[in-house]
Amino acid sequence: MKLKKSSSNIKMAIVLMLLMLSGVVKSQHNDDINSRDILYLTSGGKLQPLQAIMDIRHYTISLDVDIAKRSISGFTEVSLNLSQKSDTILLDLIHLYKVTQIKVNNKPASYYQHDDKIFISSKTGFNEGHQKVWIEYHGIPPVAIKPPWDGGFTWEKDKNGNDWVSINIQGEGGKMYFPCKDHPSDEPNEGADLKISIPSQLKVAGPGLLMTVSTKKNKSTYHWKTNYTISNYCILFNIGKYQVVKDELVTVLGNKVPIEYYVLEVDTMHAKKVIATKKRDNQILEKYFGEYPWAKEKIGIAEVPNSGMEHQTMITFDNKFAYKNIGGQEYSANLFHEYAHEWWANKVTNKDWGHMWIQEGIATYAEALAMLEIGGEPAYNEIIAGHRKGVRNKHAVVPGEEVTEEEVYSGGDIYGKGSFFMHSLRYLIGDDVFFPTLKTLATDPIYTYDHFVTTTDVEKLFSSKSGKDLKPFFDFYLRTTQVLDVNIKEIGFQKYQIKVANLMMPLPFEVTVNDKTSRIVMDNKGLIVNSILPPQVDAKGYYLKKVTLQ
């Protein structure tokens, strides 16, 4: 019996070894390793000193995508400026790729890979000024676990069995598939070029303008180019059996912008409605935030097998083409939110992940403005009430400086609380100041494109325009988890004292006494009112608060 069992084990070992040599077991094992290995990855954090002296100017990414093997190979060229001489150029690229060759200014360079980084060295040093780094590499990209939140590559099939590939790398950063300086404080000022080779029966959807499509044998190479500055996590592409449905939009300033919808051939019947919805949404967004930011390139949409993302000039979208009826009009929150990010994320960009509420919170507030336009005040109030109710207050919206994407998104309040903060700010300073200032933030060159913003920048702008010192208000809402502590105390016959225990600055409140509501500015001294019934404070809910009746 023992001999037979031993013989069986040997046979099994031989079978397993043959399977591994054939690549069957190895492929499955690699997928598992990829999924587990990216769980610790996040973008941002403290900027490395070697990268603090680098200014990224341009990326050129040239890759062959082998869908059958789920692998990529090719090169990335990084154009950068050094502010001082350095013996090392440090770039980020996850360890799942093997670098085979590096050149700096067309000369071979020494390098080594360690800890998801590439250290490129020179005995004589790299001089201050322009450097062009060319990196050849290949490997199997990480498979996305839960896209777009836990990112990577998604390898799918459409309804007809055609290959369908999407990329999502916001949380983990550009290093998931190309060498880069992976920090939100630096974007390529001169844009990026993507040259992606795929099987010729498929199409590539990418950022910017499609320059050329060249086909040789059974391979097609798509050259996408954007001349605008662009976030690392937006420098990517999607692949599918796409039909490109085209239209045109005239912006609020009269510029004609092409609309290109990369929709799966099996779903082309939905394209007309998606584009019509996009045009309506654009009118709303331009009303409050100014002209579509990328008018010199395109309005792009790509259908993907996961929830949408704000990829610049080619947002992704998949809500199974389901719409909600608002005021007699059809509305898709997924489509609108990602499109709002063309202003809030792609045009107005936070300098550090710690200020991500500027992007996510205002894009979420833009949804409330869409409700205001489509469904009126009742629809606006309903969505704002939902944002208020969803606030968890477990962590501060702005947890500090030089933090990672994971630290910020794990709290969850950058969306709903960020939006509700804008609602509170609107009430505090009034529509006549709030809306023009919000548009200034979205249009003034000092806050847009190449210039990044922080919470302090936003606060100073609104303080200046309102004539109020709003820093205490910003700090209270965004840098703490406090809510206003409103105390209503009966101090005599039909007499009540109203005080806010933790008032950070004088604030206006709607106070209802004997069925009459007045807007009253309250300071630390509080307010004494005569009322038959206990007064109501902020009944409509303009602030995050708790009310105690004594």
N, C-alpha and C positions, 0 to 999 in steps of 0.2 A: 504493500500500500504506500509506504513512504517513497519508494522508488518511482512509482507511477505519479505521485503528487509532485515530486521533484521534477520529473520529466515534463509534466504539464506546465510547471512554472517556467521552465526553460523555454518551452514553446511560446508561452505568452510573452516572455521577455523579448524573444526574437520578433514576434509579430509587432509588438510596440515599437521596437527599434526600427523595423522596416517602415512602419507608419510615420515615425518621426523623420526618417530619412526622406520619405516621399512628400513631407510637408503637411500632412493632414493634421497630426497632433500638434505640430509646431505652430501651425496657423491658429488653431484654437487657443493654444497657450499664450501666444503673443497678444491675441485680442484681450484675454483676461488680464495679462500683465499691463497692457495699455490702460485699461479701464481703472485698475487699482492704482497705477502709478501716478495718474493725474489728479487724484483726489486731494493731494496736498498743495497743488499748484494754485496760485492766485497772482493777480497783477498788482503792481504798485508797491506801496510800502516805502521804506527809507531808500532814498536814491544813493546808489553806490558812488563813492568819490570819483572813480574812474569814468563813470557815466555822466557825472555832473559837469564834466568839462567837454562833453560831446553835444553838438547840435545837429540833429538829423535833418538832412535836406531832402533826400529822395530815396525811395526803394524801387528796385526793379526785381521782380520775382518771375523766374522762368522755370516752369515745372512741367514734367510729363506725369499725368495721373494714370496709373495702371489700376483700373477699377477691378479687374479680375483678382489681382494680388493685393488690392487695397493699400497700395504703396505710392509714394511720390519720389521723384528724383529730378535733379536739376541744379539751379544755382539762384542765389540772391545777391544782388549788388547793392551795397549800402553806401550812399554818398553822405558824408558828414564833415563837419568842421570841428577842429579841436581848438579850444580857447588857450591852451598852453601845451608845451611839449610833453610827451608821455612815452614811457617805454612799453605801454600796453594799451591796446584797444579792447574793450570788454563789450561783448554782445551776448544776448540771451538766445538760447535755443535748447529745447528740452533734450534730455539724454537719449531719447528713443531714435534719434537720427545720427548717422555716422557722417562726419565731415571728412571728405577725401582730399580736398585741396583748397588753399586760401591764397589769394593774391592781394597785395596792397599797392595801389598805384601801378598795377600790371606787373609787379614783381612778386615771386613766391615768398611767403611769409611763414614763420614758425608759429605754431599754435598748439593748444591742447584743450580738451573738453573736460569740464568738471562741474558737478552740481548744477546742471541745466544752463551752463554758461560756456562761452568760447573765449579763451584768453589768447589774444594775438599779440605776439611780442616782437621786439626789434632791439638788437644790441646797440644800435646807434640812436634809437628812439624815433618816434613819429613826430614830425615838426608841427608847430602850431599852424593852423590853417586847414585847407581842404585835403581830405583823404577819401579815396575810393576803395572800398573793401569788397572783394569778390569771393564768395564762398560757395563751393560745390558740396552737395550733400545728398543723402538719400535715406529712406527709412519708411516705417509703417506709422502713419499718424495715429494718435490716440482716438479711440472710438468714443463718441459722446455717450455719456451715461443717461443724462436727462436733459437733452437740449431744449432750449438754449441756456438753461441755468447751469448745468454741469456740461461743459462744452467739449468740443472735438469734432471729428468727422462723423457724419451719419451716412451709412451706405444702405440705401433702400431700393425698392422696386416700385414703379407706379402700377396702376391698375392693369396695365397691359404687359407688365413684366419687363419694362424698360428700366435701365439703371437710372438711379436718382440719388444725387450726392449733395449734401448740404454741410456747411461749416458754421460753427458757432464758437467764438473764442473770447467773448467779452470778459468773463470771469478769470480766465487763465492767461489771456494775452496773446499777442502775435507770435510769441515764441513757440506756440503750439505747432506752427508749421513753417515759420521762416525766421532767420536770424534777424534780430532787431534790438533796439534799445526799448525794453518793455516797461515803459513808465508813462502815465497819462500826461506828464508835464512836458513832453516833447513829441511833436508830430512832424512828419516830413513836410516842410514848408513848400516844397516844389512838387508835392504830390507823389504819385506812384504809378508804375507800369506793371501790369500783370500779363504774362504770356503763358497761357495754359493750353497744353496739348491733351486731347481726349479722343476717343473713338468718334469717327466722322459722322455717325448717325445722331450724335447728341449735340447739345449747344451749351455754351458757358455764359452765365449771367454775371456781370462784374460791375465795378464802380466806374463812374465817369463816362467816357466815350469809347465806343467800339471802333478801333482804328483799322484793323484788318482781320480777315479770316483766311488763312492759307491752309489748303488741303493737299496732303501728299500720301498716296496710297489710301490706307484706311484711317489716317490720323488727320485731325484738324487742329490748328493752333489759333486760339482767340487772343488778340492783343487788345486789352482794355487799358485805358489811360485816364487818370484824373490829374488835373493841374492844380486842384485845390489842396490845401492842407487837409489831412485826414487822420482819424484815430487809428491806431494799430488794429484794433478789433474790427474795424470796418474794411480793412484791406484784405478782402477775401472774395471767393467766388462760389457759385452754385452750378451744378451740372444736372441736366435732365433732357428728356425728349420734349423740348419746349417748342411752342409756337409763339412767335413774337407778335403781339397785337399792339398796333401803334395808333397814337392819337396826338393831339397837340393842345396845349393850354396857353392862354394869354394871361400873363401875370398882372398884378395890380398896377405895375409900372409900364405895361404895354409890351413886355418882351414875350416872344413866342418860345415856348419850351416843349421839346418833344416828350411824349409819354410813351414808355416802352414797358409792356407787361409780358414778362416771361412766364407764360402759363403752360402747364402740361397740355399736350395735344388732346388728351382725354377730357380736359376741363375747359376747352375754349368757349363753350356755350355760356360760361360765367363771366367772361372777360368784359363784356360791354357794361354790365352792372358795376363791376369793380372799378372800372375807369370812371364811370359817371359819379360814383360815390367819392372817388378820389378828387374829382374836380370840385364837387360841392364842399368837401372837407378843406380843400385848398383855399377857397374863398373865405371860410371862417378863420383859418390860421393866418392868412395874409391880413385880414382885418385887424387882428390883435397884435401880430408880431412882424408885419412887414413882408416884403416880397419873398417868394420862395428863394432860399439861399443859393441854389446851385443852378441858376437860370442859364448859365453858359454851357451846361452839360445836359442833364436830362432829369426827368422824374421817372424813376425806375421801380418796378415791383417784380419780385421773383417768387413764384410758388414753391414752398418747401414742405417737407414732411414733419415739421415741428412748429411750435408757436413762433410768431413773427419776431423780427429784430430790426433795429434802426440802422442797418447798414447803409452808409451814405450814398445817395443817388440810386440805390437799389435795395430799398427796404424789402424784407421778406414777409410773407403773409400766408397764413393757413388757418382759417377758422371754419373749414368745411363749407364755406360760402353761406354761412348762416348770418342773418341780420336781425336786429331788434327794431321794432317800430317805435319811433319817437316823434310825436306830433305829426303823424301821418307820413313820416319819411323813414327810410331804411338806414340803419346805422350799424357799423361794425366797430366796436371798441378796439379790437386788435389792430385793424387797419388804421384807425385814426391815431391811436397812441403812438404807433411806430412812425407814422408820418409826422406827428408833432415833434418827434426827436430830430427831424431834419433842422429844426430851429434850436431845440433844447437838447443838446448833446453834440450834434455835428457842427452847428454854427457857433452856438454859445457853449463852450466846453469848460468843465471844471479843471482847475490846475492839479487837483489831487482828489483821490477817491473820497477823502473825508468830506468833500463838498458835493457829493453826488446828488443830494436833494435838489440842487439847482437844475440838474438835468431831468431826473425822474419825477421830482415833485411838481415842477412847473409843467412838464409834459402831461402829468396826471391832472393838474389844474386846467390844462387846455381842454381836457375832456369835459370838464364842468362848463367851460365857455361854449363848447359845442352844444351841450344840452341847453344852455341859455339861448343860443341862436336857433336851435331846431325846435325845442319844446317849451321855451319861455322860462320864467322864474320858477314855476313849480318843478320842472325837470332839473333845473340848476340846483335848487334846494334839496331835492331828493338825492342827487349824486353826492353833494357836499355832506349831507347827513350820513351817507354811507362811509365817506372818508373819515368823518369824525368818529363814527362808531367803531371803525376798524383800527384806530390808534391803539397800539399795545403799550407804548412807553416803557419798554424794558431797557432800552439803551437810548442814549442821546442821538439825535439825527446827525449831528456833527460830532463824532467821537474824538476828534483831535486832528493833528496834521500828520502827513506822511503815513497814512494807514493803508491797508490793503483793501482790495475790492471785497474780499470775503468778510472783513470786519464790518464794513458798511452795510452790505446787503443782508447779513445775518440778522440784523435788527428788524428789518422789514418796514420801518416807518418812513423811509425816504420817499415812498410813494404817497400814501394816504395822509400822513402828518405833514409832509412837504406841501401837498395840495391844500390841506386845511389851513396851514400857516398863511398861504397866499390869500385865502378867503378872509382870515382874520386881519391881515394887513390891509386888505381892500377896505374893510369896515373901519379900521383905525384911521386911515388917511383920506378916505373918500374916493369915489370913482374919478373925479376930475383930476386927481393927482396920480392915482394908482395906475390907470390904464395907459396914459401917455408915458409914465415912467417905465412900465413893463415893456412897452414898445421900444423905448430908448435902449433898454438892456439888450433887446433882441436885434437892434439895428446899428447902434453906435460902434464904429470901428475899434474903439478901445476895449470893447467887451467881446469881439467876435473874430472868427476865423483864426488868424495866427496868435491872437491874444487870449489867454486863458483867464478864468475868473475864480474868485473864492467867495465865501460867505461874506467876508468883510467888504469886498468890492460891491456886492449887491446891497449890503446894509448902507454903505456910504452913499450910494446913488439914491436910494429911497429916502435917506435922511436929508440929503441935500435938496431933493425936489419937494419934499414935504415941509421942510423947515423945522423938523423935529429931530431930536436925538433918538433914533430908533435902536441903538445898540442894545440897551437893556431888554427891549422887546425881542429882538433877534436872538440874543443870548438865552433868554428864558425859554423860548420855544424850541430852539435848535440845539442848544448846548447843555440843556438839562432835561430831566424827565418830569419836571413839576407841571402841575396844572394850577390855575387860579383857585385859591381857597376863599370862597365867598361865604361870609357868615351873616345871617339875618337873625337879629336878636330882639325879642320883645322887651322893651325897657319901660313901658307904661301902658296905660289904657289906649289901645289903638295907636300906639307909637312904637316904631321899630328903628333900630340902628342897623345900617348896612356897612360892612367893612370887608375889605379884601386883605387877608392876613399877609399874603406874600406879594403884594402889588410892587412891581418893579419900576413903574413910572405911572404918571397919571394916564388913565385910560377912559374912553367913552363907554358907557353901558346903557343899554335900554332898560329902564326901570319902569315897571307897571304898578301903579298905585290907583286903587279904586277904578279899575278898568281903563285907566288912561296911561298911555305909554309915552315916556319922554326920554330923549337921549341926554344923559348927564355925564359929565366928566368927573370921575372919582379919583381922589388922591388918598394918601395914607390916613387922613383924618376920618374918612368915611362919610356917611350921609345919614341924616335922621329924617324920617318921613312919618306922616300921619296917614293911617290907612285902616279901613274897616277890617280887611282881610290881610294876611301876610303878603307883603309885596313880592313881585317876581323880578328877578334880575337875569338879563340876557336870555329871555325865554326862547328866542329864535336860534340861539346857539352860535354866536359869532366867535366865542372863545372856548378853549378847552378848560373846563372848570369842574369843581365840585361845590355844591351848595349845602350848607348846614343851617337848619332852622332851629333856633333855641327858644 
